[in-house]
Amino acid sequence: MDLYFGCSQWGYESWRGSLYPANAGSSDFLRYYSRMFNSVELNSTYHNGADPSALLRWKNKVKPGFRFCPKVTKTISHEKKLKSIDEDLRSFLYGVNVLGENLGVIFLQLNNYFGEPDIDRLKTFLGIIPDEFMISVEIRIPQMQDVVLTNMILSVLKEHKAGVVITDSIESREYINNIRLTNHNAFIRFIAYGHETDYSRIDEWFIQIERWSEKGLPTAYFFLHFPLELHDTGLVEYFLKKSEPFK
């Protein structure tokens, strides 16, 4: 299995002097980050769109084999809610395409109000994604609480050979068993809370990744999130150690 692992960003000032050199400039953070991790969840594209010049600049700072996973812009997912988004999508895909071989999975976050009446919009969206792009969709807690809706979404993803994003948080944990993989990619967003159970939860996920690997799953993405400025270098170092067998 190819495991792509990383965090939700690379610009952690608190890592300077620990995971990054003490004299590291912020413009060098990505270069140092890519020496430890082989992927990053790219949330800036959600807020700011896919600026080709910025993406190309970042691409030139990482090593071969590194993967950026851009989040679909909020204009598409949350403001227009997948309606009348053809031009926005073309612009987004044009931007992320400059990443070339460094482009990993693109992921779409459903808005919290996505429901059964919106299923056809999701089908249309997935249907116009060119085959050369890998796409996964994050099912949010309001949808995960509805098993029927969750299964409808998963069926659409499988039909379009799209992946599902699994978010592990305190709020979502009880619903994770409602999620099943829909293509050859696993995509995990892990929300850390600065509690000792963060470590055991990571252990559980690596056990699951091993199981997927044994069953022949070729690729998994695993990203750490640190809410409330909790940038726990101890947890990061543990995560890196657990990832070592997959390098």
WODA-V345830 format. One record per residue. N is the residue number from 1. RES is the residue in three letters. PSI is psi in whole degrees, -180 to 180 (none if undefined). D_FIRST is the distance of its C-alpha to the first C-alpha in Angstrom with 2 decimals. Layout:
N|RES|PSI|D_FIRST + N|RES|PSI|D_FIRST
//
This chain:
1|MET|142|0.00 + 2|ASP|118|3.79 + 3|LEU|120|6.17 + 4|TYR|119|9.64 + 5|PHE|148|12.32 + 6|GLY|-154|16.07 + 7|CYS|-176|19.38 + 8|SER|-6|21.70 + 9|GLN|175|23.67 + 10|TRP|-8|24.39 + 11|GLY|48|28.18 + 12|TYR|107|28.79 + 13|GLU|-33|32.18 + 14|SER|-12|31.88 + 15|TRP|-12|29.12 + 16|ARG|126|31.72 + 17|GLY|-6|32.85 + 18|SER|-81|29.84 + 19|LEU|-27|26.41 + 20|TYR|153|28.28 + 21|PRO|150|31.33 + 22|ALA|-31|34.60 + 23|ASN|14|36.03 + 24|ALA|132|33.09 + 25|GLY|153|34.34 + 26|SER|-29|32.67 + 27|SER|-14|32.08 + 28|ASP|-4|29.88 + 29|PHE|-45|27.74 + 30|LEU|-38|24.90 + 31|ARG|-45|24.91 + 32|TYR|-39|24.63 + 33|TYR|-45|22.07 + 34|SER|-11|19.69 + 35|ARG|-21|20.05 + 36|MET|-39|18.52 + 37|PHE|159|16.07 + 38|ASN|12|13.94 + 39|SER|163|14.91 + 40|VAL|142|17.98 + 41|GLU|124|19.30 + 42|LEU|89|22.33 + 43|ASN|-16|25.12 + 44|SER|-29|27.92 + 45|THR|-23|27.50 + 46|TYR|-44|28.37 + 47|HIS|-38|31.59 + 48|ASN|-1|32.58 + 49|GLY|178|31.05 + 50|ALA|91|29.08 + 51|ASP|111|31.36 + 52|PRO|-38|30.33 + 53|SER|-41|32.14 + 54|ALA|-43|30.43 + 55|LEU|-40|26.94 + 56|LEU|-38|27.73 + 57|ARG|-42|29.09 + 58|TRP|-40|25.92 + 59|LYS|-38|23.78 + 60|ASN|-4|26.00 + 61|LYS|-5|25.32 + 62|VAL|163|21.58 + 63|LYS|161|19.67 + 64|PRO|143|17.84 + 65|GLY|-13|14.30 + 66|PHE|145|15.42 + 67|ARG|128|15.12 + 68|PHE|136|18.08 + 69|CYS|92|17.91 + 70|PRO|141|21.58 + 71|LYS|132|23.36 + 72|VAL|136|25.81 + 73|THR|145|29.32 + 74|LYS|-22|31.50 + 75|THR|-39|34.14 + 76|ILE|-49|32.07 + 77|SER|-39|30.63 + 78|HIS|-34|33.42 + 79|GLU|-51|36.58 + 80|LYS|-11|36.66 + 81|LYS|45|34.43 + 82|LEU|15|32.85 + 83|LYS|131|36.40 + 84|SER|54|37.78 + 85|ILE|13|34.83 + 86|ASP|-48|34.50 + 87|GLU|-40|35.82 + 88|ASP|-40|33.90 + 89|LEU|-42|30.62 + 90|ARG|-43|31.51 + 91|SER|-42|32.30 + 92|PHE|-48|29.06 + 93|LEU|-36|26.89 + 94|TYR|-42|29.13 + 95|GLY|-51|28.56 + 96|VAL|-21|24.78 + 97|ASN|-21|24.58 + 98|VAL|-16|25.93 + 99|LEU|-19|22.59 + 100|GLY|-128|21.44 + 101|GLU|-12|18.08 + 102|ASN|3|17.84 + 103|LEU|122|17.95 + 104|GLY|-138|15.02 + 105|VAL|133|15.65 + 106|ILE|140|19.35 + 107|PHE|143|20.35 + 108|LEU|129|23.68 + 109|GLN|119|25.29 + 110|LEU|146|27.80 + 111|ASN|159|31.18 + 112|ASN|-19|32.54 + 113|TYR|7|35.13 + 114|PHE|129|32.90 + 115|GLY|-171|34.18 + 116|GLU|-38|34.73 + 117|PRO|-15|37.14 + 118|ASP|-1|34.40 + 119|ILE|-42|31.97 + 120|ASP|-33|33.44 + 121|ARG|-40|32.94 + 122|LEU|-43|29.20 + 123|LYS|-45|29.19 + 124|THR|-44|31.18 + 125|PHE|-51|29.00 + 126|LEU|-32|25.77 + 127|GLY|-21|27.80 + 128|ILE|4|28.81 + 129|ILE|120|25.45 + 130|PRO|149|24.92 + 131|ASP|-25|21.99 + 132|GLU|-10|20.62 + 133|PHE|135|19.87 + 134|MET|130|16.99 + 135|ILE|137|18.76 + 136|SER|158|18.21 + 137|VAL|131|21.19 + 138|GLU|119|22.05 + 139|ILE|124|24.35 + 140|ARG|167|26.91 + 141|ILE|-44|28.67 + 142|PRO|-34|31.76 + 143|GLN|-38|29.75 + 144|MET|-28|27.61 + 145|GLN|-16|30.97 + 146|ASP|101|31.91 + 147|VAL|-40|29.91 + 148|VAL|-47|31.53 + 149|LEU|-43|30.71 + 150|THR|-46|27.10 + 151|ASN|-35|26.72 + 152|MET|-45|28.50 + 153|ILE|-45|26.17 + 154|LEU|-38|23.04 + 155|SER|-40|24.71 + 156|VAL|-43|25.43 + 157|LEU|-45|21.87 + 158|LYS|-41|20.65 + 159|GLU|-36|23.59 + 160|HIS|11|22.68 + 161|LYS|34|18.92 + 162|ALA|155|18.61 + 163|GLY|171|16.29 + 164|VAL|139|17.71 + 165|VAL|127|17.79 + 166|ILE|116|18.12 + 167|THR|122|20.61 + 168|ASP|104|21.21 + 169|SER|172|24.80 + 170|ILE|-41|27.87 + 171|GLU|-31|29.19 + 172|SER|-14|26.17 + 173|ARG|-41|24.88 + 174|GLU|-13|27.24 + 175|TYR|-4|26.06 + 176|ILE|-33|22.27 + 177|ASN|-13|22.50 + 178|ASN|-10|24.03 + 179|ILE|139|20.78 + 180|ARG|152|18.27 + 181|LEU|145|15.35 + 182|THR|-7|16.87 + 183|ASN|-159|14.29 + 184|HIS|8|10.65 + 185|ASN|134|10.26 + 186|ALA|142|10.79 + 187|PHE|111|13.24 + 188|ILE|129|14.94 + 189|ARG|114|18.22 + 190|PHE|118|19.41 + 191|ILE|113|23.18 + 192|ALA|152|24.49 + 193|TYR|5|28.13 + 194|GLY|22|29.06 + 195|HIS|154|29.39 + 196|GLU|-23|28.20 + 197|THR|-14|26.25 + 198|ASP|-39|23.81 + 199|TYR|-45|22.34 + 200|SER|-33|22.15 + 201|ARG|-40|20.64 + 202|ILE|-42|17.79 + 203|ASP|-45|17.45 + 204|GLU|-40|17.36 + 205|TRP|-36|14.54 + 206|PHE|-30|12.30 + 207|ILE|-44|13.44 + 208|GLN|-41|12.52 + 209|ILE|-40|8.95 + 210|GLU|-42|8.82 + 211|ARG|-44|10.65 + 212|TRP|-41|8.56 + 213|SER|-44|5.58 + 214|GLU|-29|8.69 + 215|LYS|-1|10.00 + 216|GLY|9|7.57 + 217|LEU|125|6.56 + 218|PRO|-27|4.64 + 219|THR|140|5.50 + 220|ALA|144|7.46 + 221|TYR|136|10.60 + 222|PHE|116|12.73 + 223|PHE|135|16.30 + 224|LEU|139|19.25 + 225|HIS|143|22.74 + 226|PHE|87|25.98 + 227|PRO|162|28.99 + 228|LEU|35|32.54 + 229|GLU|25|31.76 + 230|LEU|90|30.03 + 231|HIS|77|27.92 + 232|ASP|103|27.12 + 233|THR|-28|26.01 + 234|GLY|-43|25.70 + 235|LEU|-38|23.06 + 236|VAL|-45|21.24 + 237|GLU|-38|21.40 + 238|TYR|-43|20.11 + 239|PHE|-43|17.15 + 240|LEU|-40|16.44 + 241|LYS|-43|16.84 + 242|LYS|-28|14.41 + 243|SER|-16|11.73 + 244|GLU|-43|12.68 + 245|PRO|-17|10.41 + 246|PHE|-3|7.33 + 247|LYS|none|9.72
//
